[in-house]
Amino acid sequence: MKFLKFSVAVAAAALMVTPVTSALADTWRMAHKQTAESIEGRMFQAFADRIAERTGGEITVEVYPSEQLGKDDAILEQLQLGTVHLYPEGGAYLRKWVPDITFMSAPFLFDDREHWARFMASDLVDGWISQIEDEAGITVIGDQTLMVRGPYRVMVTAQPVGGLEDIEGLKLRMHPNELAAAAWRHLGAEVRTLAWTDVYESIGRGIVEAVNSPISLVESMRFHEVAPNIVRHNEYPQGIAFMANAQIWNDLSDETREQILAAYNEVAAEFAPMTAAIADEAIGRMMEAGVTYQEIDTGPILATMADFYAELDAQGELPEGFVATVQATR
């Protein structure tokens, strides 16, 4: 009888201890749309691994590539609920709550990456992100300009494109972004919105003839197999916004947030030069396979787009303070 009472007491003590022990470790889920073997897929996995290292296992991160947990809208909903903890993607995907944030990726507007980085560090952009946190419960951790995507943008086409004149009537895949769609329609393209993972098949079937992409993702997505022409146009500089559930992030201790941000900065610094090198290597391999690569004169495109932004400004359709901030950060 005494042994039975002792066993019950031990079992009860174990039940009391178990929740405390499990609470010390937290498992996060990171969803993304790239393939695991792509440079971005590897970068995201490296960040997940580094979080576990930096936090001493307090937080581990499970990574779900290739839209395994759903497409953009579904992931953003899960992010709000806290069932997904991190979603690395272009910050403009948060426009459903603050439409002005779309202008972080304004096509053919910023002088270079340094100009864009200064713009991204402005009070204007900080205000947009704070508003999203208030309205959606989603925040952005780290400096998204450090997590390099690209490192530059290209158009991958079924037929050669040598300049502005060849964009007229081009069936161009576009992500769901009205600013980008309006810009490319202004340049003469026939814009069609498709999911990223549907592009390969859609080009093969002739639904679209071209897609804009960071150069570093063209080979891993195999776009060149169905569209063997790559045109560098430097549409806009890109970084990756690590979107996080704001409550979960803010409830972390200062020490844990600092550890995660240290992991973020380390991985960003390691992968920026790797992204550039891998892009060069990929271009070489694709050219050996028969792909053509060229850097076109974007002067006519920039001139046409200057008219586009002037029209938006005259119509009062640019965000308040946007023009002044773009000019001030040049």
C-alpha positions, 0 to 999 in steps of 0.5 A: 500500500505504501509502495502504491501511494509512493508510485502515485505521488511520483506519477503526480509529480511527473505530471506537474513537472512535464508541462514546465519542462516542455514550456522551456522549449517552443517549436515554431513553424516557418512556411515559404514558397521556394524549393528547399534546394534553392538559395533562398530555401537554404537561407531560410533553413540556415536561419531556422538552424541558427535560431535553435543554436542562438537560443540554446534550443529554447526555440526550434523552427520547422521549415515547410518549403514549396507552399506546403502549408498553403499559398500567400493568403492562407499563410497570412491567416495562419500567421495572424492565428499564430499557427505559422510563426514566420513567413519570409516573403516580399513585404508588399504582401502585407498590402491587404492591411496597408495598401501603401506598403506596395510602394516599397517595391515601386518598379523602375523608381529607385536609383540603386539598392543603396537608395532603396535601403535608405528609403526602407529605413525611413519613418514613412516605411516604419509607420506602415509596418507599425500600422500593419502590426496594429491592424493585423497582428503581424510584424516584420523582424530584422532589416529586410534589406539585409536579406538579399533577394536576387540580387537583381531582377530579370524577365524570363521569356519564351521569345527574345525581348530586346527592349521596351518595344518588345514588351507591347502585348507580351503575356506576362505573369504577375504576382497579385500586386496592383501597382506592379500590374499597372506599371507593366500594363503602362509599359504595354504588357498583357498582365496575368496573375498566377501563383508562383508555383504555377508559372512553369506549367503556364509558360509551357502551355502558352498561358503566359510568355514571360515572368519577372523573377529574382535571377537567383531563383530562375534555375531552381524553378526551372523557368529557363526550360520553358522560357530560354531567354533571360533579360536583366532589367533591374525592375526594383531592389529586393529584400525578404521580410520575415513576417512574424506573429506580433504577439508571439514576437513581443512576448519573447524576452528581450534576450531571446529577441536579441538572440534571434536578431543576431541569428538573422544578421549572421545569416543575412551577412553570410548569404548576401555574397553567396546569392550573388555568386550563385546567380553568376554560376547559374547564368553560366550553367543556363547559358551552356544549356542554350539560354540567352542572357542579356542586359537591356538598355532600360533608359526608355523604360525609365522614361516611360515610367517617369510619366507613370509616376507623374500621372499617379502623383497628379491624380493624388494616388501616391501615398502621402509623403512618398515623393518627398521621402523618395527624393530625401533618400536619394 
